[in-house]
C-alpha cells in the first residue's frame, strides 16, 4: 500500500464473502450427518436399510474425499489460479449431492458423500489461498475468519432445517448451495498475485483497481508483487517445487500448518459435530438433543464472529492458546461426567446441564481460535511458488485425520466408552497448547515477505 492511497475495503469484503460461500457448502457437508442420523437409522426415512456401521462410513467418506482430492487440487492452483480452481470444483460438489438425492443403495450414498468430499476438500484448501492473495494486509485476518464463520453457518443451516424437513428435502436444500456459489463467484476477479505470475499485468492492474478502488496505486502493488516473486524465482526458476520445501522458511511454515491441522482434528471437533445429536442423547441432557445441537451451531457462529473481531487486534497466537486451553478443560469435564454416568449414574442425576455447558464452551472456543486461525494462516504463511502443494499437504493432514476421527469415534465410544474417549481429546488439546506456545509464529499485520524473513531466521514467536 502506498502512502496517501489507502485501499477501499468494501469490494474486498464482498469478494471474501462470495468466495466463502464455498465454505458454507463445506459446512452443509459436515453438518448433514447429525440431524439425519436418527432419521436414517431409527426412522428409516431412506428407501433402503442402513445400519450403524454403514452410516459411520457414510459420515467418514466425505472427509476421505477431501483428503484424496487435496494434492490434485493443490497442483491445479498454480496453473489455473485460486478463482478458477474453486469454480472447477463446484462440479463434484453438486454431483455429490445429486447422487445422495438419487441414492437407491448404500454404495450410491457412499459415492455421493465421496464426491461432496472432493468439493469440500478443494474449497477448504483454495478459499483461504484466494482470500490471502486478494485481501489487503490490514483486513486479511478479519476476512480470513469469514472462512470458518461460513462453515459454521452452513452447519447451523442444516441443523435448523433438519428439524423442519425430511432427509430428501434437506439434501435438496444442501445441493442448491454449491450451484448458487458457482453462479455468484463467476463475477469475482482473479487474484493480482496469480495474474502477475501469469505475466498478465493489465488484468492484474484491473483486479487491484476493482478490489482496492480506482484511486489506489495499482501499479505500485504490481511492482511489489513482482519484486516478491522475482526474489524467489530468479534463483529457483529451474528448481522443482519439492526442492523448495527444503528451504528453512518453507519447511517451518509447513511444520506449523501440519501441526495446527493435526491438533485441530485430534481435538475431537468433527466427532462432536458429526455425532452431536447422538452424543446429547447418550448424555441424558436436560434439554431436547436436537435443540442442544442447534445451540452448538449458534455458538460456533458467535465464536467465529468474536474471532473475526479480535484476530487482527490480539493476534493469532493468543487466540490459539486461549482456545486450546479452554477446550482442554471443558472436554475433560465432559469426559469425567460421561464416565460417571456409566459407573455411578446417581452421582450425576441432577447434572444434565454439564454436557450442554461443556460442549457449548468447547465449540465456542474452538470457533474463536483452533477452528478459524489455522485456515487463516494457511492463506498467508506459504511463499507463492509453493502455496498450492504446501496447502495441499496441510489439507491432506486435516481431512485425513477428519476421516480417521469420524470413523474411529463410534468404535472408541462403543469400545472404551464416551468418557475415556473425551479424556483422550482433552490430552490432545493440552498438546495443542504446548505446540502453539513453542512453534507457531505470529503473523498479525505482517506481509508475506516479513513472514518469510521471520521463518527463515528461525524466530517462531515474534
C-alpha positions as CSV (number, residue, x, y, z in Angstrom):
1,X,0.0,0.0,0.0
2,X,1.4,3.4,-1.0
3,X,1.3,6.4,1.4
4,X,-1.7,8.6,0.7
5,X,-3.5,5.9,-1.3
6,X,-5.2,3.7,1.3
7,X,-7.3,1.0,-0.3
8,X,-11.0,0.7,-0.1
9,X,-12.2,-2.5,1.6
10,X,-15.9,-2.8,0.5
11,X,-15.3,-4.9,-2.6
12,X,-12.6,-7.0,-0.8
13,X,-15.2,-7.9,1.8
14,X,-17.7,-8.7,-1.0
15,X,-15.1,-10.9,-2.8
16,X,-14.3,-12.7,0.5
17,X,-17.9,-13.2,1.3
18,X,-18.7,-14.7,-2.1
19,X,-15.6,-16.9,-2.0
20,X,-16.5,-18.3,1.4
21,X,-19.9,-19.5,0.1
22,X,-17.7,-22.5,-0.8
23,X,-17.0,-22.8,3.0
24,X,-20.8,-22.6,3.6
25,X,-21.0,-25.6,1.2
26,X,-18.4,-27.4,3.3
27,X,-20.5,-26.7,6.4
28,X,-23.6,-28.4,4.9
29,X,-21.5,-31.5,4.1
30,X,-20.0,-31.5,7.7
31,X,-23.3,-30.9,9.5
32,X,-25.6,-33.1,7.4
33,X,-25.0,-36.3,9.3
34,X,-26.0,-35.0,12.8
35,X,-29.7,-34.3,12.0
36,X,-30.2,-37.2,9.6
37,X,-28.6,-39.9,11.7
38,X,-31.6,-40.7,13.9
39,X,-34.0,-40.3,10.9
40,X,-32.0,-42.8,8.8
41,X,-31.1,-45.3,11.5
42,X,-34.2,-45.1,13.7
43,X,-37.0,-43.8,11.5
44,X,-35.9,-45.5,8.2
45,X,-36.6,-42.4,6.0
46,X,-34.5,-43.8,3.2
47,X,-35.9,-46.4,0.8
48,X,-33.1,-48.9,1.6
49,X,-31.8,-50.1,5.0
50,X,-28.7,-48.5,6.6
51,X,-27.1,-49.9,9.8
52,X,-24.9,-48.1,12.2
53,X,-21.6,-49.3,10.8
54,X,-22.7,-48.4,7.2
55,X,-23.7,-45.0,8.4
56,X,-20.3,-44.5,10.1
57,X,-18.8,-45.0,6.6
58,X,-21.3,-42.6,5.1
59,X,-20.1,-40.0,7.6
60,X,-16.4,-40.7,7.1
61,X,-16.3,-40.9,3.3
62,X,-16.8,-37.2,2.9
63,X,-13.6,-36.5,4.8
64,X,-11.8,-39.2,2.9
65,X,-12.8,-37.5,-0.4
66,X,-11.4,-34.2,0.9
67,X,-8.0,-35.9,1.7
68,X,-7.8,-37.6,-1.7
69,X,-8.5,-34.5,-3.7
70,X,-6.2,-32.2,-1.8
71,X,-2.9,-32.9,-3.7
72,X,-4.5,-32.8,-7.2
73,X,-6.3,-29.5,-6.3
74,X,-3.0,-28.1,-4.9
75,X,-1.3,-28.9,-8.2
76,X,-4.1,-27.2,-10.2
77,X,-4.0,-23.9,-8.2
78,X,-0.7,-22.6,-9.7
79,X,-1.9,-23.4,-13.2
80,X,-5.5,-22.2,-13.1
81,X,-5.4,-19.8,-10.1
82,X,-7.5,-19.9,-7.0
83,X,-10.6,-18.5,-8.6
84,X,-10.8,-20.9,-11.5
85,X,-9.9,-23.9,-9.3
86,X,-12.8,-23.0,-7.0
87,X,-15.2,-22.8,-9.9
88,X,-13.9,-26.1,-11.3
89,X,-14.7,-28.0,-8.0
90,X,-18.2,-26.7,-7.8
91,X,-19.0,-29.6,-10.2
92,X,-18.1,-32.5,-8.0
93,X,-19.8,-30.8,-5.0
94,X,-23.0,-30.5,-6.9
95,X,-22.7,-34.0,-8.4
96,X,-22.2,-35.5,-4.9
97,X,-25.4,-34.0,-3.6
98,X,-27.2,-35.2,-6.8
99,X,-26.0,-38.8,-6.1
100,X,-27.1,-38.6,-2.4
101,X,-30.6,-37.4,-3.5
102,X,-30.9,-40.2,-6.1
103,X,-29.3,-42.9,-3.9
104,X,-31.1,-46.3,-4.1
105,X,-28.4,-48.2,-2.1
106,X,-25.7,-47.7,0.4
107,X,-22.9,-47.8,-2.2
108,X,-24.5,-45.0,-4.1
109,X,-24.9,-43.0,-1.0
110,X,-21.2,-43.6,-0.2
111,X,-20.1,-42.4,-3.7
112,X,-22.2,-39.3,-3.3
113,X,-20.6,-38.5,0.1
114,X,-17.1,-39.1,-1.5
115,X,-17.9,-36.5,-4.3
116,X,-19.1,-33.9,-1.8
117,X,-15.8,-34.5,-0.1
118,X,-14.0,-33.8,-3.3
119,X,-15.7,-30.4,-3.4
120,X,-15.2,-29.7,0.3
121,X,-11.5,-30.6,0.2
122,X,-10.8,-28.3,-2.7
123,X,-12.8,-25.5,-1.1
124,X,-11.2,-25.9,2.2
125,X,-7.7,-25.5,0.7
126,X,-8.3,-23.0,-2.0
127,X,-10.7,-20.5,-0.4
128,X,-8.0,-19.4,2.1
129,X,-5.5,-19.1,-0.7
130,X,-7.9,-16.8,-2.7
131,X,-8.5,-14.6,0.4
132,X,-4.9,-14.5,1.4
133,X,-3.9,-13.3,-2.1
134,X,-6.8,-10.9,-2.6
135,X,-7.1,-9.1,0.7
136,X,-5.1,-6.1,2.0
137,X,-2.8,-6.9,5.0
138,X,-4.9,-4.6,7.2
139,X,-8.1,-6.7,6.9
140,X,-6.6,-10.1,6.0
141,X,-7.2,-11.5,9.4
142,X,-10.8,-10.4,9.6
143,X,-11.8,-11.6,6.1
144,X,-9.8,-14.8,6.7
145,X,-12.2,-15.6,9.6
146,X,-15.1,-15.4,7.1
147,X,-14.0,-18.9,6.1
148,X,-14.7,-20.7,9.4
149,X,-17.7,-18.5,10.0
150,X,-19.3,-19.6,6.8
151,X,-18.5,-23.3,7.6
152,X,-20.3,-22.7,10.9
153,X,-23.3,-21.0,9.2
154,X,-23.5,-24.0,6.8
155,X,-23.6,-26.4,9.8
156,X,-26.2,-24.3,11.5
157,X,-28.2,-24.2,8.3
158,X,-28.6,-28.0,8.2
159,X,-29.1,-28.3,12.0
160,X,-32.1,-25.9,11.8
161,X,-33.5,-27.3,8.6
162,X,-33.0,-30.8,9.9
163,X,-35.8,-30.3,12.4
164,X,-38.2,-28.8,9.8
165,X,-37.8,-31.0,6.7
166,X,-37.2,-34.7,5.9
167,X,-33.9,-36.2,4.7
168,X,-34.7,-35.8,1.0
169,X,-35.7,-32.1,1.2
170,X,-32.7,-31.4,3.4
171,X,-30.5,-32.9,0.6
172,X,-32.2,-30.6,-2.0
173,X,-31.5,-27.5,0.1
174,X,-27.9,-28.6,0.5
175,X,-27.5,-29.3,-3.2
176,X,-28.5,-25.7,-4.1
177,X,-25.6,-24.2,-2.1
178,X,-22.7,-25.1,-4.5
179,X,-24.8,-24.2,-7.5
180,X,-25.6,-20.7,-6.2
181,X,-21.9,-20.4,-5.2
182,X,-20.7,-21.2,-8.7
183,X,-23.1,-18.7,-10.3
184,X,-22.1,-15.8,-8.0
185,X,-18.3,-16.5,-7.9
186,X,-18.1,-16.2,-11.7
187,X,-18.3,-12.5,-11.2
188,X,-15.4,-12.2,-8.8
189,X,-11.9,-11.3,-10.1
190,X,-8.7,-13.5,-10.2
191,X,-6.2,-12.5,-7.6
192,X,-3.5,-10.0,-8.5
193,X,-0.7,-12.4,-7.5
194,X,-1.9,-15.1,-9.9
195,X,-2.3,-12.6,-12.7
196,X,1.3,-11.3,-12.2
197,X,2.5,-14.9,-12.1
198,X,0.9,-15.4,-15.5
199,X,2.6,-12.2,-16.8
200,X,-0.8,-10.6,-17.3
201,X,-0.1,-7.1,-15.9
202,X,-3.1,-5.4,-17.5
203,X,-5.5,-7.8,-15.8
204,X,-3.6,-7.6,-12.5
205,X,-4.0,-3.8,-12.6
206,X,-7.7,-4.2,-13.3
207,X,-8.1,-6.7,-10.5
208,X,-6.4,-4.4,-8.0
209,X,-8.4,-1.4,-9.0
210,X,-11.6,-3.4,-8.7
211,X,-10.6,-4.7,-5.2
212,X,-8.9,-1.6,-3.8
213,X,-10.6,1.3,-5.7
214,X,-9.7,3.3,-8.8
215,X,-7.7,5.8,-6.7
216,X,-5.3,3.1,-5.4
217,X,-1.7,2.9,-6.7
218,X,-2.3,-0.4,-8.5
219,X,1.0,-0.1,-10.5
220,X,2.8,0.1,-7.2
221,X,1.2,-3.1,-5.8
222,X,2.0,-4.9,-9.1
223,X,5.7,-3.8,-8.7
224,X,5.7,-5.1,-5.1
225,X,4.2,-8.4,-6.2
226,X,6.8,-8.7,-8.9
227,X,9.7,-7.9,-6.5
228,X,8.4,-10.6,-4.1
229,X,8.1,-13.2,-6.9
230,X,11.4,-12.2,-8.5
231,X,13.3,-12.5,-5.2
232,X,12.4,-16.2,-5.2
233,X,12.2,-17.1,-8.8
234,X,15.5,-15.6,-10.0
235,X,17.3,-18.3,-8.1
236,X,14.6,-21.0,-8.1
237,X,13.2,-20.9,-11.6
238,X,15.0,-24.1,-12.5
239,X,14.2,-25.8,-9.2
240,X,11.3,-28.2,-8.6
241,X,8.6,-27.2,-6.2
242,X,9.6,-30.1,-3.9
243,X,13.2,-28.8,-3.7
244,X,11.7,-25.5,-2.4
245,X,10.3,-27.4,0.6
246,X,13.9,-27.9,1.9
247,X,14.2,-24.1,2.4
248,X,14.1,-23.3,6.1
249,X,11.2,-20.8,5.8
250,X,9.0,-23.2,3.8
251,X,9.9,-26.2,5.9
252,X,9.0,-24.3,9.1
253,X,5.8,-23.0,7.6
254,X,4.8,-26.5,6.6
255,X,5.6,-27.9,10.0
256,X,3.4,-25.1,11.6
257,X,0.5,-25.8,9.3
258,X,0.6,-29.6,9.5
259,X,0.9,-29.3,13.3
260,X,-2.1,-27.0,13.5
261,X,-4.2,-29.2,11.2
262,X,-3.2,-32.2,13.3
263,X,-4.4,-30.7,16.6
264,X,-7.5,-29.2,15.0
265,X,-8.7,-32.7,14.2
266,X,-7.4,-34.6,17.2
267,X,-9.1,-32.1,19.5
268,X,-12.2,-34.2,18.5
269,X,-14.2,-31.4,16.9
270,X,-15.5,-33.3,13.9
271,X,-16.5,-36.3,16.1
272,X,-18.6,-33.8,18.1
273,X,-20.1,-32.1,15.1
274,X,-20.9,-35.3,13.1
275,X,-22.4,-37.1,16.1
276,X,-23.7,-34.2,18.3
277,X,-27.3,-35.3,18.4
278,X,-26.5,-38.9,19.5
279,X,-23.9,-37.6,22.0
280,X,-26.6,-35.5,23.6
281,X,-29.0,-38.4,23.6
282,X,-26.5,-40.6,25.3
283,X,-25.5,-37.9,27.9
284,X,-29.1,-37.6,29.2
285,X,-29.1,-33.8,28.7
286,X,-31.6,-31.6,30.4
287,X,-33.0,-30.3,27.0
288,X,-34.1,-31.9,23.8
289,X,-31.0,-33.2,22.0
290,X,-31.9,-31.6,18.6
291,X,-32.2,-28.2,20.3
292,X,-28.9,-28.7,22.1
293,X,-27.3,-29.4,18.7
294,X,-28.7,-26.2,17.2
295,X,-27.4,-24.3,20.2
296,X,-23.9,-25.7,19.4
297,X,-24.3,-24.4,15.8
298,X,-25.3,-20.9,17.1
299,X,-22.4,-20.7,19.4
300,X,-20.0,-21.7,16.6
301,X,-21.3,-18.7,14.6
302,X,-20.9,-16.4,17.6
303,X,-17.4,-17.7,18.4
304,X,-16.1,-17.2,14.9
305,X,-17.7,-13.7,14.9
306,X,-15.7,-12.9,18.0
307,X,-12.6,-14.3,16.4
308,X,-13.0,-12.0,13.4
309,X,-13.2,-9.0,15.7
310,X,-10.2,-10.0,17.8
311,X,-7.7,-11.7,15.4
312,X,-6.2,-8.5,14.0
313,X,-6.1,-6.9,17.4
314,X,-4.9,-9.7,19.7
315,X,-3.1,-11.8,17.1
316,X,-3.2,-15.4,16.1
317,X,-1.1,-17.0,18.9
318,X,-3.1,-15.6,21.8
319,X,-6.4,-16.8,20.3
320,X,-4.9,-20.3,19.6
321,X,-3.6,-20.5,23.2
322,X,-6.9,-19.4,24.8
323,X,-8.8,-21.7,22.5
324,X,-6.8,-24.9,23.1
325,X,-6.5,-24.3,26.9
326,X,-10.2,-23.8,27.4
327,X,-11.1,-26.7,25.1
328,X,-8.9,-28.9,27.2
329,X,-10.6,-28.0,30.4
330,X,-14.2,-28.3,29.0
331,X,-13.8,-31.6,27.2
332,X,-12.0,-33.1,30.2
333,X,-15.0,-32.1,32.4
334,X,-17.3,-33.7,29.8
335,X,-15.3,-36.9,29.8
336,X,-15.4,-37.2,33.6
337,X,-19.2,-36.6,33.5
338,X,-19.8,-39.3,30.9
339,X,-17.6,-41.7,32.8
340,X,-19.6,-41.1,36.0
341,X,-22.8,-41.5,34.1
342,X,-21.8,-45.1,33.3
343,X,-20.1,-46.2,36.6
344,X,-22.3,-44.3,39.1
345,X,-25.3,-42.5,37.4
346,X,-26.9,-41.5,40.7
347,X,-24.0,-39.0,41.2
348,X,-24.9,-37.1,38.1
349,X,-28.7,-37.4,38.1
350,X,-29.2,-33.7,38.6
351,X,-26.2,-32.6,36.4
352,X,-27.7,-33.0,32.9
353,X,-26.7,-29.4,32.2
354,X,-22.9,-30.3,32.4
355,X,-22.6,-31.8,28.9
356,X,-24.6,-28.9,27.4
357,X,-22.4,-26.3,29.2
358,X,-19.1,-28.1,28.5
359,X,-19.8,-28.8,24.8
360,X,-21.1,-25.2,24.3
361,X,-17.8,-23.9,25.8
362,X,-15.8,-26.3,23.8
363,X,-17.3,-25.4,20.4
364,X,-17.3,-21.7,21.1
365,X,-13.6,-21.6,22.0
366,X,-12.8,-23.8,19.0
367,X,-14.6,-21.3,16.8
368,X,-12.6,-18.5,18.4
369,X,-9.1,-20.0,17.8
370,X,-8.3,-23.5,16.8
371,X,-11.1,-23.5,14.1
372,X,-10.6,-20.3,12.1
373,X,-7.0,-19.4,12.7
374,X,-5.3,-22.3,11.0
375,X,-7.3,-21.7,7.8
376,X,-6.5,-18.0,8.0
377,X,-2.8,-18.8,8.4
378,X,-2.9,-21.3,5.5
379,X,-3.5,-18.4,3.1
380,X,-0.7,-16.2,4.5
381,X,2.2,-18.3,5.6
382,X,3.5,-20.0,2.5
383,X,5.5,-18.4,-0.3
384,X,3.6,-18.1,-3.6
385,X,5.6,-20.6,-5.6
386,X,4.8,-23.5,-3.2
387,X,1.4,-22.3,-1.8
388,X,-0.7,-24.8,-3.8
389,X,1.3,-28.0,-3.0
390,X,2.1,-26.9,0.6
391,X,-1.5,-26.1,1.3
392,X,-2.4,-29.5,-0.2
393,X,-0.2,-31.3,2.3
394,X,-1.8,-29.4,5.2
395,X,-5.2,-30.1,3.8
396,X,-4.5,-33.8,3.4
397,X,-3.5,-33.8,7.1
398,X,-6.7,-32.2,8.1
399,X,-9.1,-34.2,6.0
400,X,-7.2,-37.5,6.5
401,X,-7.4,-37.1,10.3
402,X,-11.0,-35.9,10.0
403,X,-11.8,-39.2,8.2
404,X,-9.9,-41.2,10.8
405,X,-11.5,-39.4,13.8
406,X,-15.0,-39.6,12.4
407,X,-14.6,-43.3,11.6
408,X,-12.8,-44.2,14.9
409,X,-15.0,-42.2,17.2
410,X,-18.0,-44.6,17.1
411,X,-15.7,-47.5,17.6
412,X,-13.9,-45.9,20.5
413,X,-17.3,-44.9,22.0
414,X,-18.5,-48.4,21.8
415,X,-15.1,-49.9,22.9
416,X,-13.7,-47.9,25.8
417,X,-16.7,-45.6,26.4
418,X,-17.5,-42.0,25.7
419,X,-15.9,-40.7,28.9
420,X,-12.4,-42.1,28.2
421,X,-12.7,-41.0,24.6
422,X,-13.3,-37.4,25.5
423,X,-10.5,-37.5,28.0
424,X,-8.1,-38.5,25.2
425,X,-9.4,-35.5,23.2
426,X,-8.5,-33.3,26.2
427,X,-5.0,-34.6,26.1
428,X,-4.6,-33.6,22.5
429,X,-6.0,-30.1,23.3
430,X,-3.3,-29.8,26.0
431,X,-0.6,-30.8,23.5
432,X,-2.0,-28.3,21.1
433,X,-1.5,-25.5,23.6
434,X,2.2,-26.6,24.0
435,X,2.7,-26.7,20.3
436,X,1.3,-23.2,19.8
437,X,3.5,-21.8,22.6
438,X,6.7,-23.3,21.2
439,X,6.2,-23.4,17.4
440,X,3.5,-21.2,15.9
441,X,4.7,-17.7,14.6
442,X,2.7,-14.5,15.0
443,X,1.7,-13.3,11.5
444,X,-0.6,-10.4,12.5
445,X,-0.2,-7.4,10.3
446,X,2.9,-8.9,8.5
447,X,3.4,-9.0,4.8
448,X,4.4,-12.3,3.1
449,X,8.0,-11.1,2.8
450,X,8.1,-10.3,6.6
451,X,6.6,-13.7,7.4
452,X,9.2,-15.5,5.2
453,X,12.0,-13.5,6.8
454,X,10.8,-14.3,10.3
455,X,10.6,-18.0,9.5
456,X,13.9,-18.1,7.7
457,X,15.6,-16.5,10.7
458,X,14.2,-19.2,13.0
459,X,12.0,-16.9,15.0
460,X,8.7,-18.6,15.6
461,X,7.3,-16.4,18.3
462,X,7.9,-12.8,17.2
